[in-house]
């Protein structure tokens, strides 16, 4: 429930659920796999909730979705192919990166909004959408990260889309929700077929995060965003310590 509420307000709910599963004694790879599968329903409902902002973006999202699916496959295969000891070391670094992304997200969103404002003031001729291999490569790289370990991948994706697309932030956020759903859904299929999934964990995360998302969307915005971000970062740091020490 806490992860669902955090996702609704600031994102990065995996920094709550993944350490929780570690605390209950699940092996890191099993915890990551089950966490990913359990959060997919929330990704889909989040994308559906932004359906109005997604109007007119179908072609763009289908193109970028191909890179998201391809990158997610690479990340998921890497997770299942590399030794579990490597996963613990790599994820420790990725969690710290995710914590930094959570902290800088407000500044990132502010910069994107300021860029939109400047372009609007410059006139219509200054508004041109940049569809380049750089954006496609960035989306692919973010999907590799998400397929391997998805915490804070949404922050990466919204930063990429906000930098390359001339769209309001809410439309960018809607597009981000769809691409993250592609990534997590693709990885979930790979995990279900080839990995050990703790299905009770999946059911609990799916139910809890869905309910938490509803609560967070309704009441969570009344809470201080800084306090929520610091809470997420604290949980992330604790999980890194657990991975390294234990």
C-alpha positions in Angstrom: 0.0 0.0 0.0 2.8 2.4 0.8 4.5 1.7 -2.5 1.2 2.4 -4.4 0.8 5.7 -2.5 4.4 6.7 -3.1 4.0 5.9 -6.8 0.9 8.1 -7.0 2.7 11.0 -5.4 6.4 10.9 -6.2 7.1 7.6 -8.0 9.7 4.9 -7.1 7.5 2.6 -5.1 9.9 -0.2 -5.8 12.2 1.4 -3.4 9.6 0.4 -0.8 8.5 -3.1 -1.9 11.9 -4.5 -2.9 13.6 -3.8 0.5 10.4 -5.1 2.2 10.8 -8.4 0.5 14.5 -8.5 1.4 13.5 -7.9 5.0 11.1 -10.9 4.9 14.0 -13.1 3.7 13.4 -13.4 0.0 16.5 -13.9 -2.2 17.3 -10.7 -4.1 16.5 -12.0 -7.5 13.2 -13.6 -6.4 12.3 -10.4 -4.7 13.0 -8.3 -7.8 11.1 -10.7 -10.1 8.1 -10.9 -7.9 8.0 -7.2 -7.2 8.1 -6.5 -11.0 5.2 -8.8 -11.8 3.1 -7.6 -8.8 3.4 -3.9 -9.9 2.3 -4.4 -13.5 -1.4 -4.0 -12.8 -0.6 -0.7 -11.2 1.4 0.4 -14.3 -1.6 -0.5 -16.5 -4.1 1.4 -14.4 -1.8 4.4 -14.2 -1.6 4.5 -18.0 -5.4 4.2 -18.2 -5.8 7.0 -15.8 -3.9 9.3 -18.2 -5.9 8.3 -21.3 -7.0 11.9 -21.9 -3.5 13.1 -21.9 -2.5 10.3 -24.3 -4.8 11.6 -27.1 -2.8 12.0 -30.3 0.3 10.2 -29.0 -0.5 6.7 -30.3 2.0 6.7 -33.2 4.8 8.1 -31.1 4.2 5.6 -28.3 4.1 2.7 -30.7 7.5 3.7 -32.1 9.0 4.3 -28.7 7.3 1.2 -27.3 9.3 -1.0 -29.7 12.5 0.3 -28.1 11.0 -0.1 -24.6 10.1 -3.7 -25.3 13.5 -4.5 -26.8 15.4 -2.9 -24.0 13.3 -4.6 -21.4 14.0 -8.0 -23.0 17.8 -7.2 -22.8 17.5 -6.2 -19.1 15.4 -9.2 -18.1 17.6 -11.7 -19.9 20.7 -10.1 -18.2 19.0 -10.4 -14.8 18.4 -14.1 -15.3 21.7 -14.8 -17.0 24.1 -13.1 -14.6 25.1 -14.7 -11.2 22.9 -13.7 -8.3 26.0 -12.4 -6.6 26.4 -9.9 -9.4 22.8 -8.8 -9.1 23.4 -7.9 -5.4 26.4 -5.7 -6.3 24.8 -4.1 -9.4 21.5 -3.4 -7.7 23.3 -1.7 -4.7 24.6 0.8 -7.2 21.3 1.1 -9.0 19.4 1.8 -5.8 21.7 4.6 -4.9 21.3 6.1 -8.4 17.5 5.7 -8.0 17.7 7.5 -4.7 19.5 10.4 -6.3 16.9 10.5 -9.1 14.1 10.7 -6.5 15.7 13.7 -4.9 16.3 15.6 -8.1 12.9 14.9 -9.7 11.4 18.2 -8.6 14.2 20.1 -10.2 13.9 18.0 -13.3 10.2 18.7 -13.6 10.8 22.4 -13.0 13.4 22.6 -15.8 11.0 20.8 -18.2 8.2 23.2 -17.4 10.5 26.3 -17.8 11.6 25.0 -21.2 8.0 24.7 -22.3 7.3 28.2 -21.2 10.3 29.7 -23.0 9.4 27.9 -26.2 5.8 29.1 -25.9 7.0 32.7 -25.5 9.2 32.4 -28.6 6.2 31.6 -30.8 4.9 28.5 -32.7 7.9 28.5 -35.1 10.2 27.7 -32.1 8.2 24.6 -31.2 9.5 21.6 -33.1 9.5 18.0 -31.9 12.9 16.4 -31.8 12.5 12.8 -32.9 16.1 11.5 -33.1 18.1 8.4 -32.6 19.3 9.9 -29.3 15.7 9.8 -27.9 15.2 6.2 -29.2 18.6 5.2 -27.7 17.8 6.8 -24.4 14.4 5.1 -24.2 16.1 1.8 -25.0 18.7 2.3 -22.3 16.1 3.3 -19.7 14.2 0.1 -20.7 17.3 -2.1 -20.1 17.6 -0.5 -16.7 13.9 -1.1 -16.1 13.9 -4.7 -17.3 16.9 -5.4 -14.9 15.7 -3.4 -11.9 12.9 -0.9 -12.3 13.1 1.4 -9.4 12.9 5.1 -10.5 12.9 4.2 -14.2 9.9 6.5 -14.6 12.1 9.4 -13.5 14.6 8.5 -16.3 11.9 8.2 -18.9 10.1 11.5 -18.0 13.4 13.3 -18.2 14.1 11.9 -21.6 10.6 12.6 -23.0 10.5 16.1 -21.4 13.9 17.0 -23.0 13.0 15.8 -26.6 9.2 16.3 -26.9 7.4 19.6 -27.1 4.5 18.6 -24.9 3.0 19.8 -21.5 4.4 17.9 -18.5 1.1 16.0 -17.9 1.1 14.6 -21.5 4.8 13.7 -21.0 3.9 12.0 -17.7 1.1 10.1 -19.5 3.5 8.9 -22.2 5.9 7.8 -19.5 3.3 5.7 -17.8 2.6 3.8 -21.1 6.3 3.2 -21.8 6.9 2.0 -18.2 4.0 -0.4 -18.6 5.6 -1.7 -21.8 8.9 -2.3 -19.9 7.5 -3.9 -16.8 4.9 -5.9 -18.7 7.6 -7.3 -21.1 9.9 -8.2 -18.2 7.0 -9.8 -16.3 6.4 -12.2 -19.2 10.0 -13.2 -19.3 10.1 -13.7 -15.5 6.9 -15.7 -15.5 8.2 -18.1 -18.2 11.8 -18.5 -17.1 12.1 -17.4 -13.4 10.8 -18.4 -10.0 7.9 -16.1 -9.1 6.5 -16.0 -5.6 2.8 -15.7 -6.5 1.5 -14.9 -3.0 3.9 -11.9 -3.0 2.7 -10.9 -6.5 -0.9 -11.0 -5.3 -0.2 -9.0 -2.2 1.8 -6.4 -4.0 -0.8 -6.1 -6.8 -3.7 -5.7 -4.3 -1.8 -3.4 -1.9 -0.3 -1.1 -4.5 -3.6 -0.7 -6.3 -5.3 0.3 -3.0 -2.4 2.4 -2.0 -2.4 4.2 -5.3 -6.1 5.2 -4.8 -5.4 6.4 -1.3 -2.3 8.3 -2.4 -4.0 10.0 -5.3 -6.8 11.2 -3.0 -5.0 12.1 0.2 -1.2 11.8 -0.4 -0.8 15.2 -2.1 -1.7 16.8 1.3 1.6 15.5 2.7 4.9 17.3 2.4 6.6 16.0 -0.8 10.0 16.5 0.7 9.2 14.3 3.7 7.9 11.6 1.3 11.1 11.7 -0.8 13.3 11.6 2.2 11.3 8.5 3.4 11.8 6.8 0.1 15.6 7.6 0.0 16.0 6.3 3.6 14.4 3.0 2.8 16.6 2.8 -0.3 19.8 3.4 1.7 18.7 0.8 4.3 18.2 -1.8 1.5 21.7 -1.1 0.1 23.2 -1.6 3.6 21.3 -4.9 3.9 22.5 -6.1 0.5 26.2 -5.2 1.2 26.4 -6.3 4.8 24.2 -9.3 4.8 
